[in-house]
């Protein structure tokens, strides 16, 4: 079973690695979510972050998780992300391949 970083690499998807966190830029979030759903991955949630060259700040207020069989639709998820303030610059999507 491949995890998020391995899958993003295999897909050629842009991401940043900061410590143990694998981050996707907010501007790439929609394409990443669409790929996660298209690949039928097990999707468990996301964590929101603000990052700058010298620091990384998690935002628990704008993070969400769910049981595997309770993932929101892509449309509902994109609506959630769209409601986040501009200070959220990146997401860590928590997912893995189903195989």
N, C-alpha and C positions, 0 to 999 in steps of 0.2 A: 504494500500500500504506500503510495507516494504522498508526501506531505507538501504543504503550500510552496515552500521555496523550491523544491525539486520540480513541482509542476510548473511554476512560473518560469523556471529556467528551460524546461522542455518545450514550453509554449513560445519561448522567445519574448516573454512579456517583461516590460521594464519594471524594476523594483529596486529598492534600497535596502541594504542590510545594516541596521544600527544595533550593535550588540546582538542580542538574541531575538530581535524584532525584524520581521520581514514586512516592509512597508510598500504600499502602492500609492502613488500620488493621487490626490483627489481628482485631478483631471483625467486620470485613467481608470477611475473606479467603475464607471458604467461598462466599459469594455471588459474589465476583469470579471465583474459580476455576470455579465452575459456569457463569458467563456466558462466560468464555474458551473453555471446551470446547463449550458450546452454539453459539457463533458460529464454531466450527471454525477458531480462530485458530492461527497458528504460535506455539507456546509453547516457550520456550527455557530457562526456569529462574526462579529467584527469589533475591533477596538479603534477608536479615533485618536489621532495625535496631531500635535503641532511640532514641526521640526525646524531647526535653524542649524547653521554650520557647527555651532558649539553646544547645542542642547537638544533634548527631545522631551516633550511634555505629553503624557497621556491625558485623555479626557474621558474619564469614566462616565460622566453625564451623557455623553454622546456615543456610548458603546452599547452593544446589544448582543445577547446570546439566546439560543433556543435549543430545544431537543432536536435531534437529527430529523425526525419526521414532522417537525413543526416549522420548518424554514418558511419565511414569507415568500410570496411571489417575487420575481425580479422587479416588477412594477412597484410593489409596496416597499421593497427594500430601497429602490432608487428614490422613492418619495421620502423615506426616512433620511437618507443621506442628503437630499436636497434641502432639508429643513435645518441642517447644521450650519452654524455660523462660519464665516470666512476664515476664522482662526484655525479651523480644522483643515490641515493641509495634506494629511496622509491617513491611510487606513491599513490596519493589519487584518486581512480577511482570514478567518480560521476555517480551513477546509482540507480535505484529503481526497484522494482518488477512491472510488468505490471498489476497485479491484485490488 
